Amino acid sequence: MSTRRRIIDPSVSSAKEELTVSGDNLHYLRNVLRVKEGNDVEVLDGKGGVYMGVIKSVGKKELAIMLLRRETPDIEPSVNIHLLQPLLKGEKMDLVIQKTTELGIRGIIPVVTEHSVPRGTRKIDHWRKVAMEAVRQCGRTAVPEVEDVMGLEEAIGLLPEEAQKYVFHEKGGKNLGDAVVKKESKKSSIFLLTGPEGGLSEREVNMSVSSGFEPVNLGRRILRAETATIVAVTLLQFVLGELG
């Protein structure tokens, strides 16, 4: 089975007949995939568009791709799911961003909560690269937006009133699957707020509920913070008909 050659370059557009590639994309195509002149390649604009092209030339400092046509594959989820993700320790944030990107998440807002440690505020560029790499590998065409780190209250204040919003709390609320099924599940946006290690505080849960979040749970077992987020997105996509 041949490797699918894909890169992400937001500068690509229908106005261009040729794309010059350098930096990380050049390294990936030339040194990792070892492309040659005449090889097919897909260039993603990160917003859903895919440009089919052919390698025109390969140099030490740059590579040229001749663009043939633009396609818009119907692969992205019909509902935009966004995460309000409390900062997690170590590489757990990487894992959450990678796996939820593969599952079709549309946006991630890293938030500081009472029980989270704000040690990852300088890793935004790294997390964005994690999301881009996951898109390139999994076959999606749109890259999730990873926002700058902000406080939970600030993040909640930026959310649209009409969106469905759910906060995960092990001691209260109904099962996520039941909550979503009984509503108009095809609304354009759904926001999920999960807890950090140690969970959300009672004040944070009450604040989110007063701001329109419905409290939900993932069943009787207590899951690790990173597991809970991945399971929540998986379950939601299944309920919405995007999986299975």
Secondary structure, 3 states (H helix, E strand, C coil): CCCCCEEECCCCCCCCCEEEECHHHHHHHHHHCCCCCCCEEEEECEECCEEEEEEEEECCCCEEEEEEEEECCCCCCCCEEEEEEECCCCCHHHHHHHHHHHHCCCEEEEEECCCCCCCCCCCHHHHHHHHHHHHHHHCCCECCEECCCEEHHHHHHCCCCCCEEEEECCCCCEEHHHHHHCCCCCCCEEEEECCCCCCCCHHHHHHHHHCCCEEEECCCCCCCHHHHHHHHHHHHHHHCCCCC
